[in-house]
Amino acid sequence: MATMAIGQPPSMEACLPTMFNDHNKPTYANTLVTQAQKSKPLPLKPITCLHGEPKIVWEEEEVEQMIINEKLQYAVVGKFSYGWPDIQDLRRLIAKQCELKGEVNIGLLSNKYILIRASLLEDYVTLLSKPQFNITHNY
């Protein structure tokens, strides 16, 4: 360790080893930060045929990785039975009327189906906890 003159602040070289010597020691801030799961590309799978129908076989780990890659951990498919508002209105109405707290990504799958990707587990549970939501919209 470097010696310091009396009345002088310690040099930067003297502080650096003590400031950064505990890289592996968990801190309060580090415990609050969630580890983002990393997206790994998956190799193309060979297409095989079973009774004349094409099929692809996926391992469970590959399916889990696809879910992470596509951000489908908290995804819910919604269905509209009697018509639906414009997608821009849906994005606003669903978040408000279902009382979702986090960020929600909503997109169209087909005519009556939407894909709702929640960012919070709490919102995912909220969406799955009721058998149906009635989305009201004034036309």
For each residue, the residues with C-beta under 8 A, 3 or more apart:
1: 14 17
2: 10 11 13 14
3:
4: 8 9 10 11 14
5: 8
6:
7:
8: 4 5
9: 4
10: 2 4 14 15
11: 2 4 14 15
12: 15 16
13: 2 16
14: 1 2 4 10 11 17 18
15: 10 11 12 18 19
16: 12 13 19 20
17: 1 14 20 21
18: 14 15 21
19: 15 16
20: 16 17 23
21: 17 18
22: 25
23: 20
24:
25: 22
26: 30 31
27: 30 31
28: 31 32
29: 32 33
30: 26 27 33
31: 26 27 28
32: 28 29
33: 29 30
34:
35:
36:
37: 68
38:
39: 68 69
40: 65 69
41: 69
42: 62 65 66 69
43:
44:
45: 56 57 58
46: 56
47: 54 55 56
48: 54 55 56 57
49: 52 53 54 55
50: 53 55
51:
52: 49
53: 49 50
54: 47 48 49
55: 47 48 49 50
56: 45 46 47 48
57: 45 48
58: 45 62 63 66
59: 62 63
60: 63 64
61: 64 65
62: 42 58 59 65 66
63: 58 59 60 66 67
64: 60 61 67 68
65: 40 42 61 62 68 69
66: 42 58 62 63 69 70 72
67: 63 64 70 72 73
68: 37 39 64 65 71 73
69: 39 40 41 42 65 66
70: 66 67
71: 68 75 105 117
72: 66 67 75 117
73: 67 68 124
74: 117 118 119 120 121 123 124
75: 71 72 115 116 117 118
76: 115 116 118 124 127 128
77: 109 113 114 115 116
78: 94 113 114 115 116 133
79: 112 113 114
80: 83 84 112 113 114 135
81: 112
82:
83: 80
84: 80 90 112 114 135
85: 89 90 93 135 137 139
86: 89 90
87: 90 91 106 107 108
88: 91 92
89: 85 86 92 93 137
90: 84 85 86 87 93 94 106 114 135
91: 87 88 94 95 104 106
92: 88 89 95 96
93: 85 89 90 96 97 135 136 137
94: 78 90 91 97 98 100 104 106 116 133 135
95: 91 92 98 100 104
96: 92 93 99
97: 93 94 133 135 136
98: 94 95 126 127 133
99: 96 126
100: 94 95 104 118 120 123 126 127
101: 120 122 123
102: 118 119 120 122 123
103: 118 119 120
104: 91 94 95 100 116 117 118 119 123
105: 71 116 117 119
106: 87 90 91 94 114 115 116 117
107: 87 114 115 117
108: 87 113 114 115
109: 77 113 114 115
110: 113
111:
112: 79 80 81 84
113: 77 78 79 80 108 109 110
114: 77 78 79 80 84 90 106 107 108 109
115: 75 76 77 78 106 107 108 109
116: 75 76 77 78 94 104 105 106 127
117: 71 72 74 75 104 105 106 107
118: 74 75 76 100 102 103 104 121 123 124 127
119: 74 102 103 104 105 123
120: 74 100 101 102 103 123 124
121: 74 118 124 125
122: 101 102 125 126
123: 74 100 101 102 104 118 119 120 126 127
124: 73 74 76 118 120 121 127 128
125: 121 122 128 129
126: 98 99 100 122 123 129 130
127: 76 98 100 116 118 123 124 130 133
128: 76 124 125
129: 125 126
130: 126 127 133
131:
132:
133: 78 94 97 98 127 130
134:
135: 80 84 85 90 93 94 97
136: 93 97
137: 85 89 93
138:
139: 85
